[in-house]
């Protein structure tokens, strides 16, 4: 079995029919494989799991791949989301995707995960195991609301440290997986003069482009490939963004496929990120994007001074910073980011999620 088969369950794999969940309230363990309900927060414009191959935000890509990996192991997975079109019940890679209004707060379920949202907890949703997967730095929750959740899931130690109000007993660090099979399939030779920004227009692209004139002046011949799988040309401020995109050395590619994004990751010597939250944790692109960069050998660089923390060592003595003399532009220049650990989703599920669901 090759990496692609191991990392992403194929659509031919049919999860077993688990029937109705069996409840054993006296046992601390869940029935394995469990049923898993995932409530995804509202996404502007909506989305569909079929956007995966055509290119989508990498955090949503991670959600779809995680859910499909669980489904491939026999879990009955339902994802509640906003589609942006007619509300339909879709089945993709064995996972059921339903509109938010199909969610029943008082329904019996084994596992409930909120993905960047809190609405189900406010509705009093019930489950044997209640998890909140955080997507960034979050302000403190009301104690009563936080008490509804059994575990808060963070993508890294630095991410967890950015939410100090979460009790240690409730914090779980679970790295994001990467579709290694797809990356292996899309290998391309490295281009030493290529930098890459890949992601939505609202997760740091303007920061990257604002800094680009300094970078380009410092090193003539450097190219910046901007990949926006689903660009929003009607967003406020796009006029300024379009002028920045017209700078020398900038190449815009929009509406590209997931495979083309993977090829861009291989070709780039550097991958640029915008600092979404300078006072907290989050960089545009998140952990999945940085893990891809590490696997493809692209140096992840933040367009701006990133916040401190385990993942952002000081520039003095940082070998990664010394490896990027092209970006040494002073205090306001881009700074390197420590690469994320790289695992495929199957490994992440087997090492983190399966033991959690089994109560081990």
TORKOL-4160 file (C-alpha; in steps of 0.2 Angstrom, whole numbers, padded with zeros to 4 digits, m for minus):
360
<pt num="1" X="0000" Y="0000" Z="0000"/>
<pt num="2" X="0007" Y="0017" Z="m0005"/>
<pt num="3" X="0007" Y="0033" Z="0005"/>
<pt num="4" X="m0008" Y="0040" Z="m0005"/>
<pt num="5" X="m0018" Y="0025" Z="0000"/>
<pt num="6" X="m0013" Y="0026" Z="0018"/>
<pt num="7" X="m0015" Y="0044" Z="0020"/>
<pt num="8" X="m0032" Y="0047" Z="0012"/>
<pt num="9" X="m0046" Y="0033" Z="0012"/>
<pt num="10" X="m0053" Y="0030" Z="m0005"/>
<pt num="11" X="m0071" Y="0032" Z="m0009"/>
<pt num="12" X="m0072" Y="0013" Z="m0012"/>
<pt num="13" X="m0070" Y="0010" Z="0006"/>
<pt num="14" X="m0087" Y="0008" Z="0014"/>
<pt num="15" X="m0088" Y="0011" Z="0032"/>
<pt num="16" X="m0097" Y="m0003" Z="0041"/>
<pt num="17" X="m0116" Y="0000" Z="0046"/>
<pt num="18" X="m0114" Y="0003" Z="0065"/>
<pt num="19" X="m0133" Y="0004" Z="0067"/>
<pt num="20" X="m0139" Y="0014" Z="0082"/>
<pt num="21" X="m0126" Y="0019" Z="0095"/>
<pt num="22" X="m0125" Y="0008" Z="0110"/>
<pt num="23" X="m0124" Y="0018" Z="0126"/>
<pt num="24" X="m0115" Y="0011" Z="0141"/>
<pt num="25" X="m0115" Y="0026" Z="0153"/>
<pt num="26" X="m0106" Y="0016" Z="0167"/>
<pt num="27" X="m0091" Y="0014" Z="0156"/>
<pt num="28" X="m0078" Y="0028" Z="0154"/>
<pt num="29" X="m0074" Y="0022" Z="0136"/>
<pt num="30" X="m0084" Y="0025" Z="0120"/>
<pt num="31" X="m0089" Y="0011" Z="0108"/>
<pt num="32" X="m0076" Y="0010" Z="0095"/>
<pt num="33" X="m0077" Y="0015" Z="0082"/>
<pt num="34" X="m0088" Y="0029" Z="0088"/>
<pt num="35" X="m0101" Y="0040" Z="0079"/>
<pt num="36" X="m0093" Y="0058" Z="0077"/>
<pt num="37" X="m0103" Y="0074" Z="0074"/>
<pt num="38" X="m0093" Y="0089" Z="0069"/>
<pt num="39" X="m0101" Y="0107" Z="0069"/>
<pt num="40" X="m0091" Y="0118" Z="0058"/>
<pt num="41" X="m0092" Y="0137" Z="0061"/>
<pt num="42" X="m0100" Y="0148" Z="0048"/>
<pt num="43" X="m0089" Y="0151" Z="0032"/>
<pt num="44" X="m0092" Y="0166" Z="0021"/>
<pt num="45" X="m0098" Y="0161" Z="0005"/>
<pt num="46" X="m0101" Y="0143" Z="0011"/>
<pt num="47" X="m0092" Y="0127" Z="0005"/>
<pt num="48" X="m0094" Y="0109" Z="0000"/>
<pt num="49" X="m0083" Y="0094" Z="0002"/>
<pt num="50" X="m0082" Y="0093" Z="m0017"/>
<pt num="51" X="m0072" Y="0109" Z="m0016"/>
<pt num="52" X="m0057" Y="0099" Z="m0010"/>
<pt num="53" X="m0050" Y="0094" Z="m0027"/>
<pt num="54" X="m0053" Y="0111" Z="m0034"/>
<pt num="55" X="m0044" Y="0120" Z="m0020"/>
<pt num="56" X="m0050" Y="0126" Z="m0004"/>
<pt num="57" X="m0044" Y="0135" Z="0012"/>
<pt num="58" X="m0031" Y="0124" Z="0020"/>
<pt num="59" X="m0040" Y="0123" Z="0037"/>
<pt num="60" X="m0056" Y="0117" Z="0029"/>
<pt num="61" X="m0045" Y="0105" Z="0019"/>
<pt num="62" X="m0039" Y="0098" Z="0035"/>
<pt num="63" X="m0056" Y="0096" Z="0042"/>
<pt num="64" X="m0062" Y="0086" Z="0027"/>
<pt num="65" X="m0046" Y="0075" Z="0027"/>
<pt num="66" X="m0048" Y="0072" Z="0046"/>
<pt num="67" X="m0066" Y="0067" Z="0044"/>
<pt num="68" X="m0063" Y="0056" Z="0029"/>
<pt num="69" X="m0049" Y="0047" Z="0039"/>
<pt num="70" X="m0060" Y="0044" Z="0054"/>
<pt num="71" X="m0073" Y="0037" Z="0041"/>
<pt num="72" X="m0061" Y="0026" Z="0033"/>
<pt num="73" X="m0057" Y="0018" Z="0051"/>
<pt num="74" X="m0076" Y="0014" Z="0053"/>
<pt num="75" X="m0082" Y="0029" Z="0062"/>
<pt num="76" X="m0099" Y="0036" Z="0057"/>
<pt num="77" X="m0095" Y="0054" Z="0054"/>
<pt num="78" X="m0107" Y="0069" Z="0051"/>
<pt num="79" X="m0101" Y="0086" Z="0047"/>
<pt num="80" X="m0114" Y="0101" Z="0049"/>
<pt num="81" X="m0109" Y="0116" Z="0039"/>
<pt num="82" X="m0116" Y="0130" Z="0028"/>
<pt num="83" X="m0115" Y="0125" Z="0009"/>
<pt num="84" X="m0117" Y="0143" Z="0001"/>
<pt num="85" X="m0130" Y="0135" Z="m0010"/>
<pt num="86" X="m0145" Y="0123" Z="m0009"/>
<pt num="87" X="m0145" Y="0115" Z="0008"/>
<pt num="88" X="m0142" Y="0096" Z="0003"/>
<pt num="89" X="m0136" Y="0080" Z="0012"/>
<pt num="90" X="m0120" Y="0075" Z="0003"/>
<pt num="91" X="m0109" Y="0060" Z="0006"/>
<pt num="92" X="m0091" Y="0062" Z="0002"/>
<pt num="93" X="m0078" Y="0048" Z="0005"/>
<pt num="94" X="m0090" Y="0040" Z="0017"/>
<pt num="95" X="m0093" Y="0056" Z="0027"/>
<pt num="96" X="m0111" Y="0064" Z="0028"/>
<pt num="97" X="m0111" Y="0082" Z="0026"/>
<pt num="98" X="m0127" Y="0091" Z="0031"/>
<pt num="99" X="m0134" Y="0109" Z="0033"/>
<pt num="100" X="m0133" Y="0117" Z="0051"/>
<pt num="101" X="m0152" Y="0116" Z="0052"/>
<pt num="102" X="m0152" Y="0097" Z="0052"/>
<pt num="103" X="m0142" Y="0097" Z="0069"/>
<pt num="104" X="m0153" Y="0091" Z="0084"/>
<pt num="105" X="m0146" Y="0098" Z="0100"/>
<pt num="106" X="m0155" Y="0086" Z="0111"/>
<pt num="107" X="m0150" Y="0071" Z="0100"/>
<pt num="108" X="m0140" Y="0056" Z="0107"/>
<pt num="109" X="m0122" Y="0055" Z="0101"/>
<pt num="110" X="m0106" Y="0048" Z="0106"/>
<pt num="111" X="m0094" Y="0062" Z="0101"/>
<pt num="112" X="m0097" Y="0080" Z="0097"/>
<pt num="113" X="m0084" Y="0092" Z="0090"/>
<pt num="114" X="m0086" Y="0110" Z="0087"/>
<pt num="115" X="m0074" Y="0117" Z="0074"/>
<pt num="116" X="m0071" Y="0135" Z="0077"/>
<pt num="117" X="m0088" Y="0138" Z="0084"/>
<pt num="118" X="m0098" Y="0138" Z="0101"/>
<pt num="119" X="m0116" Y="0138" Z="0095"/>
<pt num="120" X="m0120" Y="0120" Z="0100"/>
<pt num="121" X="m0114" Y="0122" Z="0117"/>
<pt num="122" X="m0125" Y="0137" Z="0119"/>
<pt num="123" X="m0140" Y="0126" Z="0113"/>
<pt num="124" X="m0135" Y="0114" Z="0127"/>
<pt num="125" X="m0130" Y="0100" Z="0115"/>
<pt num="126" X="m0127" Y="0083" Z="0123"/>
<pt num="127" X="m0114" Y="0070" Z="0119"/>
<pt num="128" X="m0104" Y="0057" Z="0128"/>
<pt num="129" X="m0087" Y="0066" Z="0124"/>
<pt num="130" X="m0088" Y="0085" Z="0120"/>
<pt num="131" X="m0073" Y="0093" Z="0111"/>
<pt num="132" X="m0069" Y="0110" Z="0105"/>
<pt num="133" X="m0056" Y="0111" Z="0091"/>
<pt num="134" X="m0049" Y="0129" Z="0092"/>
<pt num="135" X="m0043" Y="0137" Z="0076"/>
<pt num="136" X="m0034" Y="0152" Z="0084"/>
<pt num="137" X="m0032" Y="0163" Z="0099"/>
<pt num="138" X="m0048" Y="0164" Z="0108"/>
<pt num="139" X="m0054" Y="0176" Z="0121"/>
<pt num="140" X="m0059" Y="0168" Z="0138"/>
<pt num="141" X="m0075" Y="0159" Z="0138"/>
<pt num="142" X="m0088" Y="0161" Z="0151"/>
<pt num="143" X="m0085" Y="0148" Z="0164"/>
<pt num="144" X="m0102" Y="0140" Z="0162"/>
<pt num="145" X="m0099" Y="0139" Z="0143"/>
<pt num="146" X="m0082" Y="0132" Z="0146"/>
<pt num="147" X="m0089" Y="0119" Z="0158"/>
<pt num="148" X="m0099" Y="0112" Z="0143"/>
<pt num="149" X="m0083" Y="0105" Z="0135"/>
<pt num="150" X="m0073" Y="0090" Z="0140"/>
<pt num="151" X="m0057" Y="0094" Z="0130"/>
<pt num="152" X="m0051" Y="0109" Z="0121"/>
<pt num="153" X="m0040" Y="0104" Z="0106"/>
<pt num="154" X="m0025" Y="0115" Z="0100"/>
<pt num="155" X="m0013" Y="0112" Z="0085"/>
<pt num="156" X="0003" Y="0116" Z="0095"/>
<pt num="157" X="0010" Y="0120" Z="0111"/>
<pt num="158" X="0011" Y="0139" Z="0107"/>
<pt num="159" X="m0007" Y="0138" Z="0102"/>
<pt num="160" X="m0012" Y="0131" Z="0118"/>
<pt num="161" X="m0001" Y="0144" Z="0128"/>
<pt num="162" X="m0011" Y="0158" Z="0119"/>
<pt num="163" X="m0027" Y="0152" Z="0128"/>
<pt num="164" X="m0021" Y="0151" Z="0146"/>
<pt num="165" X="m0038" Y="0152" Z="0153"/>
<pt num="166" X="m0041" Y="0134" Z="0147"/>
<pt num="167" X="m0037" Y="0122" Z="0162"/>
<pt num="168" X="m0022" Y="0110" Z="0159"/>
<pt num="169" X="m0033" Y="0095" Z="0162"/>
<pt num="170" X="m0044" Y="0100" Z="0148"/>
<pt num="171" X="m0031" Y="0105" Z="0135"/>
<pt num="172" X="m0026" Y="0093" Z="0121"/>
<pt num="173" X="m0012" Y="0096" Z="0108"/>
<pt num="174" X="m0016" Y="0087" Z="0092"/>
<pt num="175" X="m0005" Y="0092" Z="0077"/>
<pt num="176" X="m0014" Y="0093" Z="0060"/>
<pt num="177" X="m0010" Y="0080" Z="0047"/>
<pt num="178" X="m0005" Y="0082" Z="0029"/>
<pt num="179" X="m0009" Y="0073" Z="0013"/>
<pt num="180" X="0008" Y="0066" Z="0010"/>
<pt num="181" X="0002" Y="0055" Z="m0004"/>
<pt num="182" X="m0004" Y="0070" Z="m0014"/>
<pt num="183" X="0012" Y="0079" Z="m0011"/>
<pt num="184" X="0023" Y="0065" Z="m0016"/>
<pt num="185" X="0012" Y="0063" Z="m0032"/>
<pt num="186" X="0015" Y="0082" Z="m0036"/>
<pt num="187" X="0034" Y="0083" Z="m0034"/>
<pt num="188" X="0042" Y="0097" Z="m0044"/>
<pt num="189" X="0060" Y="0103" Z="m0044"/>
<pt num="190" X="0064" Y="0117" Z="m0032"/>
<pt num="191" X="0066" Y="0135" Z="m0039"/>
<pt num="192" X="0078" Y="0145" Z="m0028"/>
<pt num="193" X="0071" Y="0161" Z="m0034"/>
<pt num="194" X="0053" Y="0157" Z="m0030"/>
<pt num="195" X="0043" Y="0162" Z="m0015"/>
<pt num="196" X="0025" Y="0157" Z="m0012"/>
<pt num="197" X="0009" Y="0164" Z="m0004"/>
<pt num="198" X="m0005" Y="0151" Z="m0005"/>
<pt num="199" X="m0022" Y="0154" Z="0004"/>
<pt num="200" X="m0037" Y="0166" Z="0005"/>
<pt num="201" X="m0035" Y="0184" Z="0001"/>
<pt num="202" X="m0040" Y="0189" Z="0019"/>
<pt num="203" X="m0027" Y="0179" Z="0029"/>
<pt num="204" X="m0012" Y="0190" Z="0027"/>
<pt num="205" X="m0010" Y="0192" Z="0008"/>
<pt num="206" X="m0010" Y="0211" Z="0010"/>
<pt num="207" X="0004" Y="0211" Z="0023"/>
<pt num="208" X="0014" Y="0200" Z="0012"/>
<pt num="209" X="0012" Y="0211" Z="m0003"/>
<pt num="210" X="0015" Y="0227" Z="0007"/>
<pt num="211" X="0032" Y="0220" Z="0012"/>
<pt num="212" X="0036" Y="0213" Z="m0005"/>
<pt num="213" X="0043" Y="0230" Z="m0013"/>
<pt num="214" X="0057" Y="0229" Z="0001"/>
<pt num="215" X="0060" Y="0211" Z="m0002"/>
<pt num="216" X="0061" Y="0213" Z="m0021"/>
<pt num="217" X="0072" Y="0228" Z="m0020"/>
<pt num="218" X="0084" Y="0218" Z="m0009"/>
<pt num="219" X="0085" Y="0204" Z="m0020"/>
<pt num="220" X="0081" Y="0207" Z="m0039"/>
<pt num="221" X="0075" Y="0192" Z="m0048"/>
<pt num="222" X="0065" Y="0184" Z="m0034"/>
<pt num="223" X="0047" Y="0179" Z="m0039"/>
<pt num="224" X="0032" Y="0178" Z="m0028"/>
<pt num="225" X="0018" Y="0166" Z="m0034"/>
<pt num="226" X="0002" Y="0171" Z="m0026"/>
<pt num="227" X="m0011" Y="0156" Z="m0026"/>
<pt num="228" X="m0029" Y="0160" Z="m0021"/>
<pt num="229" X="m0039" Y="0144" Z="m0024"/>
<pt num="230" X="m0056" Y="0154" Z="m0022"/>
<pt num="231" X="m0052" Y="0172" Z="m0024"/>
<pt num="232" X="m0065" Y="0185" Z="m0018"/>
<pt num="233" X="m0064" Y="0200" Z="m0030"/>
<pt num="234" X="m0078" Y="0209" Z="m0021"/>
<pt num="235" X="m0071" Y="0210" Z="m0004"/>
<pt num="236" X="m0068" Y="0227" Z="0003"/>
<pt num="237" X="m0052" Y="0234" Z="m0001"/>
<pt num="238" X="m0048" Y="0224" Z="m0016"/>
<pt num="239" X="m0044" Y="0239" Z="m0026"/>
<pt num="240" X="m0028" Y="0242" Z="m0015"/>
<pt num="241" X="m0025" Y="0223" Z="m0016"/>
<pt num="242" X="m0025" Y="0223" Z="m0035"/>
<pt num="243" X="m0013" Y="0237" Z="m0036"/>
<pt num="244" X="m0001" Y="0228" Z="m0024"/>
<pt num="245" X="m0003" Y="0212" Z="m0035"/>
<pt num="246" X="0003" Y="0222" Z="m0050"/>
<pt num="247" X="0021" Y="0225" Z="m0042"/>
<pt num="248" X="0036" Y="0218" Z="m0051"/>
<pt num="249" X="0039" Y="0199" Z="m0048"/>
<pt num="250" X="0022" Y="0195" Z="m0042"/>
<pt num="251" X="0012" Y="0182" Z="m0051"/>
<pt num="252" X="m0006" Y="0179" Z="m0047"/>
<pt num="253" X="m0014" Y="0162" Z="m0050"/>
<pt num="254" X="m0032" Y="0160" Z="m0045"/>
<pt num="255" X="m0045" Y="0146" Z="m0046"/>
<pt num="256" X="m0032" Y="0133" Z="m0046"/>
<pt num="257" X="m0034" Y="0114" Z="m0041"/>
<pt num="258" X="m0027" Y="0106" Z="m0025"/>
<pt num="259" X="m0014" Y="0097" Z="m0035"/>
<pt num="260" X="m0008" Y="0114" Z="m0042"/>
<pt num="261" X="m0006" Y="0121" Z="m0024"/>
<pt num="262" X="0004" Y="0106" Z="m0020"/>
<pt num="263" X="0016" Y="0108" Z="m0035"/>
<pt num="264" X="0018" Y="0127" Z="m0030"/>
<pt num="265" X="0023" Y="0121" Z="m0012"/>
<pt num="266" X="0037" Y="0110" Z="m0020"/>
<pt num="267" X="0043" Y="0123" Z="m0032"/>
<pt num="268" X="0045" Y="0137" Z="m0019"/>
<pt num="269" X="0061" Y="0140" Z="m0009"/>
<pt num="270" X="0051" Y="0151" Z="0004"/>
<pt num="271" X="0033" Y="0151" Z="0009"/>
<pt num="272" X="0027" Y="0168" Z="0015"/>
<pt num="273" X="0013" Y="0170" Z="0028"/>
<pt num="274" X="0004" Y="0185" Z="0035"/>
<pt num="275" X="0003" Y="0188" Z="0054"/>
<pt num="276" X="m0016" Y="0187" Z="0057"/>
<pt num="277" X="m0014" Y="0191" Z="0076"/>
<pt num="278" X="0002" Y="0200" Z="0081"/>
<pt num="279" X="m0003" Y="0199" Z="0100"/>
<pt num="280" X="m0007" Y="0181" Z="0100"/>
<pt num="281" X="m0004" Y="0165" Z="0091"/>
<pt num="282" X="m0011" Y="0164" Z="0073"/>
<pt num="283" X="m0003" Y="0166" Z="0057"/>
<pt num="284" X="m0012" Y="0165" Z="0040"/>
<pt num="285" X="m0012" Y="0148" Z="0034"/>
<pt num="286" X="m0011" Y="0139" Z="0050"/>
<pt num="287" X="m0002" Y="0123" Z="0055"/>
<pt num="288" X="m0007" Y="0112" Z="0040"/>
<pt num="289" X="0001" Y="0125" Z="0028"/>
<pt num="290" X="0017" Y="0126" Z="0038"/>
<pt num="291" X="0018" Y="0107" Z="0039"/>
<pt num="292" X="0016" Y="0106" Z="0020"/>
<pt num="293" X="0030" Y="0119" Z="0019"/>
<pt num="294" X="0042" Y="0108" Z="0030"/>
<pt num="295" X="0038" Y="0092" Z="0020"/>
<pt num="296" X="0042" Y="0101" Z="0003"/>
<pt num="297" X="0058" Y="0109" Z="0010"/>
<pt num="298" X="0051" Y="0127" Z="0009"/>
<pt num="299" X="0056" Y="0139" Z="0022"/>
<pt num="300" X="0041" Y="0147" Z="0031"/>
<pt num="301" X="0043" Y="0165" Z="0033"/>
<pt num="302" X="0031" Y="0177" Z="0042"/>
<pt num="303" X="0028" Y="0194" Z="0034"/>
<pt num="304" X="0031" Y="0204" Z="0050"/>
<pt num="305" X="0037" Y="0202" Z="0068"/>
<pt num="306" X="0028" Y="0186" Z="0074"/>
<pt num="307" X="0023" Y="0185" Z="0093"/>
<pt num="308" X="0035" Y="0176" Z="0105"/>
<pt num="309" X="0033" Y="0158" Z="0110"/>
<pt num="310" X="0040" Y="0141" Z="0107"/>
<pt num="311" X="0037" Y="0141" Z="0089"/>
<pt num="312" X="0045" Y="0158" Z="0086"/>
<pt num="313" X="0063" Y="0158" Z="0093"/>
<pt num="314" X="0072" Y="0175" Z="0094"/>
<pt num="315" X="0081" Y="0179" Z="0078"/>
<pt num="316" X="0098" Y="0180" Z="0087"/>
<pt num="317" X="0106" Y="0162" Z="0086"/>
<pt num="318" X="0091" Y="0155" Z="0076"/>
<pt num="319" X="0099" Y="0145" Z="0062"/>
<pt num="320" X="0083" Y="0146" Z="0051"/>
<pt num="321" X="0085" Y="0165" Z="0051"/>
<pt num="322" X="0103" Y="0165" Z="0046"/>
<pt num="323" X="0098" Y="0153" Z="0032"/>
<pt num="324" X="0087" Y="0167" Z="0026"/>
<pt num="325" X="0099" Y="0182" Z="0023"/>
<pt num="326" X="0088" Y="0188" Z="0008"/>
<pt num="327" X="0074" Y="0193" Z="0021"/>
<pt num="328" X="0085" Y="0202" Z="0033"/>
<pt num="329" X="0077" Y="0219" Z="0032"/>
<pt num="330" X="0077" Y="0225" Z="0050"/>
<pt num="331" X="0065" Y="0224" Z="0064"/>
<pt num="332" X="0050" Y="0226" Z="0052"/>
<pt num="333" X="0056" Y="0213" Z="0040"/>
<pt num="334" X="0049" Y="0195" Z="0038"/>
<pt num="335" X="0055" Y="0183" Z="0051"/>
<pt num="336" X="0056" Y="0164" Z="0050"/>
<pt num="337" X="0044" Y="0152" Z="0058"/>
<pt num="338" X="0049" Y="0135" Z="0066"/>
<pt num="339" X="0042" Y="0122" Z="0054"/>
<pt num="340" X="0028" Y="0111" Z="0060"/>
<pt num="341" X="0030" Y="0092" Z="0063"/>
<pt num="342" X="0024" Y="0082" Z="0048"/>
<pt num="343" X="0012" Y="0067" Z="0049"/>
<pt num="344" X="m0001" Y="0060" Z="0038"/>
<pt num="345" X="m0019" Y="0061" Z="0044"/>
<pt num="346" X="m0019" Y="0042" Z="0048"/>
<pt num="347" X="m0004" Y="0043" Z="0059"/>
<pt num="348" X="m0012" Y="0058" Z="0068"/>
<pt num="349" X="m0029" Y="0049" Z="0071"/>
<pt num="350" X="m0020" Y="0033" Z="0077"/>
<pt num="351" X="m0008" Y="0042" Z="0089"/>
<pt num="352" X="m0020" Y="0055" Z="0096"/>
<pt num="353" X="m0039" Y="0053" Z="0092"/>
<pt num="354" X="m0041" Y="0034" Z="0093"/>
<pt num="355" X="m0034" Y="0033" Z="0111"/>
<pt num="356" X="m0044" Y="0048" Z="0116"/>
<pt num="357" X="m0060" Y="0040" Z="0109"/>
<pt num="358" X="m0056" Y="0024" Z="0118"/>
<pt num="359" X="m0053" Y="0033" Z="0134"/>
<pt num="360" X="m0035" Y="0027" Z="0135"/>
